[in-house]
Amino acid sequence: MLDELYETLMEQLMADPDLFRLPGDEGGAAGFVNTWTSTLHEQAGLADEVRSAWGTV
């Protein structure tokens, strides 16, 4: 399943190299992945804070 997702994403990237480009970020696909990953980590941290505040951790 992940192989098929990877192939699809690579086909889309080859068709449009700017597909994963974020405005103001010249890192291209790598910059997109870095931004996306750091955002996921931030959101996970916020979720942990909320659960701790509610005493559900």
N, C-alpha and C positions, 0 to 999 in steps of 0.2 A: 504494500500500500504506500509506504513512504517513498519507494523507488518511483512509483507512478507520479506522485506529487512532485518529486524532485524533477522528473523529466518534463512535466507540464510547466513548472516554473522556469526551467532552463529554456524551453521553447519560447515562452513568453518573453523572457529576457533577451533572447537572440533577436526576436522580432522587434522589440522596442527597448534598447539599452537604457532609456531614461525611465522605464517602468517603475523602478524602485528608488528613484532619485527623490530626495526630499528637498523642498525649496531651501536654499542657503547652505546645503550640504553637498560638497563636491566629492563625497566618498562613494557615490554610486550605490551599488547593491551592498557592499560591505558596510557603508555608512548607514544604510537603511537597517540592516540586521543589527548593528551595534545600537542604534537608537531604539529599535523595537525591543531588543533584549533588555536594555537598561530600563525602559518603560515597564516591562513586565516585572522586573525586580522591584521597582518602586511601588507598583500596584500591589505586589505580594506583601511588601513591608507595611503598606497602609492597611491591608486586610488583616494582618497580624495585630496591628495596633488596635483596630476596631474590636477584634475578637478578645483581646486582652482587656480592653476597657469594659466590655460587656461580661467578662468573666467566663467566656466560653472556650478558653484555651486550656 
